[in-house]
Amino acid sequence: MRVTDLLSTAIANLGRHKLRTSLTVAGVAIGTTALALMVSLAAGVQIFAVEQTQAMMANDLVYVTNYADVGNIRISLGQIGGPAEEVKEDKGTTEQVKPISAQQVSKLRALPHVTAVYPSIYVRADSIKLVGNSKAYEASVEPAYPGSRTVQLVAGPGFSGNPREAILSNQYLTVFGWATPAEAIGQTVALTLSRPADDVSATSLRLGEPMETQKKQFSAKVVGLTVKTAAGKSALVPFPYALEMARWQARDYTQFSPQHFGYNGILQVEAPEHVDQVAQAVRAMGMGALTPADQLGMINTLFVYLEGILSVVGLVALAVASLGIVNTLVMAIYERTREIGVWMALGATRSSIRALFAAEAAAIGFAGGATGLSVAWLVGQGINAFARATFARDFASFALSAFPPWLVVSVLGFSTMIGLAAGLLPANRAARLDPVEALRHE
């Protein structure tokens, strides 16, 4: 029997009992809807997270540390509810990461395609405000490395070489009352930082006693406004200026020098195509290296686990729906026993009978998958519309529910395979019927 004849016969047979077939397809559709919708939510957030990470991350930097396993994701539940493990003397403590030494800095600087080596610094800002305005807002200071690709701008020329400049997140456009992005360019903002006062000692830090702090303002000229990203309170400043801020907060102007480099470093690479080569050279030194691709890979890996967990809900519903497929085909065999006997008498082989009922089961699975996928897409569009009207109004392209091609193909293929698997038992039962007994069946 040709494939086209097999499919047309299977569809015609399913049409004999439209109500029963429709209810079975509906059961598969419910499971498929749950499966597709759950995974689409994770896929939508994943796409948004990757896009935002790429928009805020330079693609020509390599992050280095003395921890060789940096970037490795370990997901473990541990021994929940179990007894505490013994700590042996020879086992020692957990691996202690050492600061990057001056010798390592020299070796990193000498690697091919590396143009500069920077310490990784962190600046804790209290607030940001327009000079001459009393209203202050939250801020996160981020260093911009010389020569590295910066974020996408909607206004402004970007850094000119003057260290006291800043590129602000697009969301400051609203809080500072600027009518247009161009109006922000040339304005002066003040970043307020704080640190413990000189006379603060360990003994004075008693519980409940307020700690005295010193504050200092660092002014910067706005030279750019970014596109809207998830980093809505970011102030990007040139690395030398961020270094000055970090050293002021640390009360140590020898910090972040080759002799006191810190635990993490950042390598400036000539071009993005050399990033992987540089990372491999760093790992060959026994150090850990993290590239932009590695960071995206970590994000994608986490979402793979999330998508797998969310898929369980749909898989349970599909497993229940498969019982309906078994029931539908068993009833069909019972009703068409004499017909099967006639087919066999006319020369139909057992394999042909088996293939016919398997095709009917697969058709039910495919129809249920297509229906469920369509319903899930419609519900997803409603969720996206709600998101854009409420919490995601600043991101017109944001889709909380996304249906990439791999999801569509996977759901249709999986529902069809579920139907086919559920139909194997009834198909084998039909193929094993005795032709003589089948012809006697009333």
N, C-alpha and C positions, 0 to 999 in steps of 0.2 A: 504494500500500500504506500502510495506516495505521501510525502509530508503534507502537501496541500489538501489531499483527500482526507488524511487523518485529522487535520485541524478542522476542516469544514464539517466532517461527520461528528467530531467531538462537540463543536459549538451547537450543531443541530440537535444533538442528544440533550444537551443542557437546556435547550429551549423548550423541551417537552414539558418540564415542570418549572415554569417561570418563577412561581412564588418560592418554592423550595430553594431553587438556585440563587434567587435574589437574596434570600435570608442568609445563605451560606456566604455569598460574596460580601454581604454587609458585615458579617462577623470578621472576615479577613480585613475588610476596609477599616473597621474600628481599631484593630491591632496595628495596621499599617499607619493609620493616622497618628496614633500615639507614638509609634516608633519614629516616623518621619518628623513629627513636630518637635519631639524631644531633642533629636539630633540636630535639627535645623536651628534650634535656639543656641546650642553649644557652637554650631558652625558659624552662626552670625556673630556671636561674641568673639570667637576666635579670629574671624576675618577683621573685625574692628580692632582687636588687640594687636594683631600683626601690623595693620596699616598705621596705627598710632605709634607703635614702637619704631617702625621704619621712618616715620615722619620726624620723630624726636631723637633719632640716633644717627650719629655719623657712621658712614660705612667704610672709613679708612683708618679706624683705630683698633688696636688689639689691647685687651685688658690682661694684665699679668699679675701673678702672685706666686708665693712659694708653696701654695697648696696645689699639688699636682692634679688632684681630682676635681678642680673647679669646673663647674658646668655639668657634672654627672648628677643625674636625678635619681634619688633613691626613695622609693615609696614603700614604706613598711609599716605595718600595724604594730610591730613589736610583739611582746608577750602580754597582751591585755589580760589582766586578771591573774597572771601567773606570778610565781615567787620572784623575788629579787635575785639577780645573778651575782655570783661571787666575783669580787674584784681581787685578782691575784697580783702579788708584788711584782712578778716578772713581766706581767702584762703592761704595767705602767698606766699612765693616763692617756687620754685621747691625744691624737696627733696635735702637736703645738706648731702653729704656723709662725715662722720666723720673719722678722722684717727683711725687706729687700736690702742687701748690703751694697756698699759703694762699688765693690768689685763686680757684682751682678749688674749694677747700673751701667758700668763701663762696657761689659760684654753685650748687654742689650743694645746699647748705643752703637756698637760696632757691627751689629747684624746687617746683612744686605737688605736694602730697601727701607730701612728704618731711618727717618729723618730727625726724630726727636724722641726723648723719653721724659715723661712728666709723672710726678707723683699724683696719686688720686687723692683729691682733697674734698672736704665737706665743710660747707659754710651754713651755719644755722642763723637764719634771718628772723628777726622779730616781726618786722613789718616793712611796707613800702608806702611812700606817699609822694604826692607832687610837692615840689618845693614851693612854699607859700600857702599850702593848704594843710589844714589840721587833720583831715581825715586820713587814717592809715588803714592799710589792708594787708592781708596775709601775703607772704612772698616766699619763694624757694629759689635760692641763688644757685645757678648752674654755671660752671666754667666752660668757656669756649676756647678750644685749643687752636693756636695759630695755624692757618693753612688748612684746617679741617673743614669739611662741608658742614655748614650750619643748617638750621631749620628753614623751611620755606617761608618767604616773606610776602605779605600783601601790601606792604608800604615800607619805604625807607631804603637807603643804600647799603645798610649793613655796616659792619665794623670798618673803621678807616685806619686803624693803627693807634689811635688814642686809647689808652687803657681805661679811661673813665667814661665808658659808653655802655649801653645796655640795649638788648633786644627783648621786648616784653611779649608775653602771651597775648593773643587776640582778645581774651576775656577782659583784660584791663581797659579795653576801649569803652566798655559800659561803666565800670566802676569809677573811672576818672572823668566820665562825662564828655569824652571826645565824640564829636559828631561823625567824623570820618577817620579812617586809619591815617591819612596824610596829616591830620591835625596833631597826631601824637608825635610826629617827627620833629626833633629839635627841643622838645620839652625836657625839663630836668626833674629827675626823681631822686628821692633820698631813701636809701636802704638803711634801716636801723638794726644794728647788731648789739649784742650784750655779752658780757663775760663776768665771772665772779670778781668781786672787789679784791683789791690787793690784800686786805687784812683778813680775808676769810681763811680760816684754818679748819682742819679736819675736826677739831674738838668743838668748833662753833656750829657745826652742821647738825645740831640736835633736832630731834623730831619736833615739828611744829614751829620751829624758829625760822622766820623768813631770812633768806639769804640775800645779802646786799650785792648788788650788781653794778657794773659800769656799762654805760651805753655810748655808742658812737655812731654817727651817721656817715655813710659813704654815698656821695652824690654821683650821679651818672646821667649823661645825655642820652635820650632815647634816639636810637639810629635805626630802629626797625620794629615792625609789628608782625608776629607770625600768623600763619593760618590757624584756624581753630583746631586745637588738639586737646587731648585729655589732660595735659599739663596746663591747667587754667590759671596757675599762679606762679609761673616760672619767669624768672628774670635772668637772662643769659648775659654774662659779663666776660670780658677777655680774661684769659687765664692769669696773667700777671696781677690783675685787680682782684680776682678771686683768691689768689695766693696771699696777697696782702691782707685781705679780710680774714682768711683762715689763720694766718700767723698772729694777727692781733687777738683773735679769740683764744688761741693756744698760749698766749703770753710768751711765745718763744719764736724768735725770728731765725733760728737755725732749723726749725722744723721744715720738713719737705725738701731738704737739701740732700745731695748724694750721701752725706754721712748720716743723716737722719731722714731717710727717704720715706719710711712708712711701710705698711704691709701690702699695699697695692700700687700698681703703676699702670701707665697708659702709654702705648707706643704709637707714635705718628708714622704712618706708612706712606710711601710715595704715591701709591694708587690703590684703589680697592682690589684690583686683580692680584696684588701681592700679599693680601692679608693672610690667606691660608698658608702661604709659604713661610711668612714670618712667624705665624702661630706654631707651625711644625718645628721651626728652629728654636723657639722658646721652649717647647716641650722637650726637645732634645737636650736642653740644658738642665732638665729635671724640674723645671718650673711649670706652673699652670698657665694656660692661655685661653682666653675667651674672646671669640670673634663675634661680630654682629650676627653672622649666620648661626653660630652656636646659641646665641640668646634667642633668636627666633625659633631654633629647634627646640629649646627648652619650653617655650610657650606652646608650640605645637604638640609636644609630647604630653604636657599637662592636659591639653584639651582632648587629646586622644583618649586619655583615661576618663575624662569627664564624659565624653561622648559614649564610651563603652558603658559607663554606669547608667546613664540616662536611657541607653538602648534596652536595658533589662526590662523596663516597664512595657515597652512595645513588644518585646520578645515573649513575655508572659501572655499578653493578649493574643499574639499570633499563635502561640502554642494551644491556647484554648480554642481559637478559631479553627485550627487544624482538625480538632475532633469533629467539628461540624462538617468538614470536607469528607472525613472518613464515613460519617453517618450518611451523608448525601449519596455517596457512591455505593455504599453497602445496600441502601434502599434501591438504588438504580439497578444493581445487579439482581436483586430479588425480583424486581418488576420486569426485568428484561432477560430472565433466565432462558425462556423459550427462544427469544430472539437470538441470544448468544449461541444456542444450540443450532439454530438455522444457519448462522454464519459459519459455524464449524463444519456443518454438513456441506456447505457450498465451497469449502476449501480454505476458510480462514484459519491461519495458524494460531497457536497459543500466544506466540510473541506478538502477533497483530492485535489480538484481544487485549493483551497486557498493555501494549502501546496506546490503544484507543482510550482505555480508562485512565491511564497515566496522563494522556493529553487532556482529558476532561478535568482532571485534578489540577494540572498546571494552568489551564485556562481560568479556572476559578481563582487560583492564586494570583494570576496576572491581573484579572479584572478587579479583584479586591485591592491589589496593590495600587493600580492606576486610580481607582476611586479614592482610596485612602490618601494617596499622595496629593490628589486634587483638593480634597477637603483640608488637608494639612496646609497646603499652600495658601488657600483662602483665609484660614484662621491666622496663618503667619502674617499675611498682609494686613489683617486687622490689628495684630499685635504691633507691627511696625508703625502703622498709622498712629496708634495710641502713644507709642514711645516718642515719635517725632513731635507729637503735640504736647508732651509733658516733659519728662526728664531728659530727653535727647533732642530738645528743640534747637540746640546750638549746632547739631550735626545733621545737616539735611540728608546726607548719604548714609546715615547710620541705619543698619538693618539688624534688629534684634533676632529676627528669624531669617535665615538665608538658606537657599536651596542650590548649592553648587552642583554642577553636572554629576560629580561622583556620588552625591547623595541620591539624586534621582535614579541613576542607573543601579546603585546598590539596593535601594528599597524595592524597585521593580524586580530585580533579579532575586532578591532574598524572598520576597513574597511568592514568586513563581516557584522557587525551590522548595519553600515550605509546603505549597500546594502539591507539588510533585511528590515530595516525601510522604505527605499524608495519604496520597493516592496509591502508594506502592502496595500496601496490604490489600485493599479492595481489588486492585488490578491483578495481583497474583491469585486472589481468590476466584476472580472471573476466568482467568486463564486455565485454572485447574478444574473447571467444571467438566463433567463427563458429558459428551455430546448427546448420548442416548438418553441419559437421565434429564438433560436439559430440554430435549424435545418433548418429553413426557410431562414436563412441568406445566401446571395450569395456573 
